Amino acid sequence: MARPIWTGTLSFGLLNVPIRLMTAERRIDLHFRMLDQRSNTPIRYERVNAESGDEVPWKDVVKAFEYSKGNYVVLDEKDIRSAASESHETVEIDTFVDAGSIAPTYFEKPYFLVPAKKAEKGYVLLRETLKKTKRVGIARVVIRTREYLAAVMPQDDALLMILLRYPQELVDAADYALPDKAASSYRITPRELAMAGDLIESMSGEWKPGDYRDEFRDKLRKVIEKRLKTKGVTTTVEEDEEHGEDATTNVVDFMALLKKSIDSKHRTPAKKAAGKKAAAKKSTAKKSAAKKSARKTPAKKSATRSKTRKAG
């Protein structure tokens, strides 16, 4: 059985539903390995220092941003995590929108939100309300080290969370030369429109995803099986699995929370330790400022060394 990517809560207003985040897609691509044709042995890719040519062990690999040609600022995992939202295990719904208002280009990757034990009531309450109102919840969620925008919507008995692309990640259709004039400008007659409509009507049917298969993959697999019977080479690939645990739950007075959320017009969960978090943020900001000031001198030295190497 698949393991959850993480366990946490689905939050809307003052209600929190313990959930498990489960993948909703199955990769069926055929993966290939690069081999040396002289001996049919796998080719290994190594991390090599660009100057010395020596292999670099993982423990010495760091992430850096190239802010100008040949100049880098090094970041550690704490720096990256500090940029993400504090709600690392919360699908936090900010607002609800009409289901048909999100353009298809925004949808990226699906996940199932599965209720934890004894959390079915809140889960079903949200699912059925979304069905009735034909709304979709727009949420923020952190998966690993990145914060995503997501849409929470009902699908049969499930709550589906689909990661969304940010507007900055999309290309504007206006960037391309598209036919934007009326149909008559392209000499399309009303008769042609009517005939095209009749054709579409004659070809229309119900959406049955089970009727479709990746024919290229099926044919390629047959080619692989045929090759295996002659002179093929087999290899074993191990995949890492992510672990998680069920979240604990408590009995919740949903009517009281719903009424309180509406009365106070809250859209985010109540923060019991808001004061503590604010103080912690100030403390973190001071420490971060101290670190930056401490790093300024080494950064200049690094830049000087870089220039010296280039001069040599």
C-alpha positions, 0 to 999 in steps of 0.5 A, spaced: 500 500 500 502 506 498 505 511 503 503 518 505 507 523 502 506 527 509 500 527 514 497 534 517 491 538 517 486 541 512 484 547 514 478 552 512 476 557 517 477 555 524 476 547 522 482 543 522 481 536 518 487 531 520 489 528 513 494 524 509 497 527 503 497 521 498 499 521 490 494 521 485 498 519 479 501 513 477 508 513 473 508 508 467 513 511 463 519 506 460 525 508 463 532 507 460 539 506 462 545 509 458 550 503 457 557 502 454 555 499 447 562 495 447 561 491 454 553 493 455 555 496 462 551 502 465 554 509 464 555 512 471 554 520 471 559 523 477 559 530 480 566 533 478 569 539 480 570 544 474 577 546 475 580 540 478 576 534 475 576 531 481 569 527 483 566 531 489 562 527 494 555 529 496 557 531 503 561 537 500 555 539 495 552 545 496 546 549 493 548 556 490 545 562 486 549 565 480 547 572 481 552 574 476 556 571 471 561 567 475 559 569 482 555 565 487 551 566 493 551 559 497 545 557 501 544 552 506 537 548 507 536 552 513 536 558 508 531 555 503 526 552 509 526 559 512 523 562 505 517 557 506 511 558 509 511 556 517 505 551 515 509 545 513 504 540 514 497 544 513 493 545 506 490 552 508 484 554 504 484 562 503 478 562 499 473 559 495 471 560 488 467 557 482 469 551 480 469 553 472 473 559 474 480 556 473 483 555 466 486 548 465 493 551 464 493 552 471 492 545 473 499 541 474 499 535 479 493 531 483 493 528 490 488 525 494 487 528 501 485 522 505 482 523 512 486 520 518 482 516 523 476 519 526 476 525 522 471 523 517 466 528 519 469 534 517 472 531 511 465 529 508 462 536 511 467 539 506 466 535 500 459 535 500 459 542 501 463 543 495 459 539 491 453 543 493 455 550 492 460 548 486 466 551 489 473 550 489 478 551 495 484 555 493 489 553 498 497 554 500 501 547 501 508 546 503 511 540 500 518 538 501 522 545 500 517 548 496 510 552 497 505 551 492 498 554 490 493 548 490 485 547 488 481 543 493 475 540 490 471 534 490 471 528 486 466 522 487 468 520 495 474 523 495 477 530 496 482 532 490 488 537 491 491 539 485 497 543 485 496 549 481 501 553 477 503 561 479 501 566 473 508 567 472 509 560 470 504 561 464 506 564 457 500 569 455 497 566 449 497 574 446 505 572 446 503 568 440 500 570 433 493 567 434 487 568 429 483 573 433 478 576 428 471 574 427 470 567 423 467 571 417 474 574 416 477 567 415 471 566 410 468 561 414 461 560 412 455 559 416 454 553 412 461 550 414 459 552 421 453 548 421 456 542 418 462 542 423 457 542 428 453 536 425 460 532 425 462 534 432 455 532 434 455 525 430 462 524 434 460 526 441 459 521 446 461 520 454 468 520 457 470 513 458 477 514 460 478 506 460 477 506 453 484 509 452 491 507 452 498 509 451 499 505 445 506 507 444 508 504 450 504 498 449 508 497 442 515 499 445 514 494 451 513 488 446 519 491 442 523 490 449 520 483 450 522 481 443 529 483 445 529 480 451 528 473 448 534 474 444 540 478 447 537 483 452 540 486 458 536 486 464 537 491 470 534 492 477 532 499 479 530 500 487 525 506 488 525 510 495 519 510 499 517 516 503 514 514 510 509 517 514 504 516 520 497 517 522 495 524 525 491 524 531 484 526 532 479 529 537 472 530 537 470 537 534 464 541 535 463 543 528 457 547 528 460 552 533 467 552 529 463 554 523 458 559 526 465 562 529 468 562 523 462 566 519 461 571 525 469 573 525 470 572 518 476 568 519 479 565 513 485 562 516 486 557 522 486 561 529 494 561 532 494 559 539 501 561 540 501 568 535 505 572 540 510 566 541 511 566 533 511 573 532 517 573 538 520 567 534 520 571 528 523 577 530 529 573 534 530 569 527 530 576 523 536 578 528 540 572 527 539 572 520 541 579 520 547 577 524 549 572 520 549 576 513 553 581 516 558 576 518 558 573 511 560 579 508 567 579 509 568 572 507 564 573 500 569 579 498 575 574 499 571 569 495 570 574 490 577 576 490 580 569 489 575 568 483 578 574 480 585 572 482 584 565 479 581 568 472 587 573 472 592 567 473 
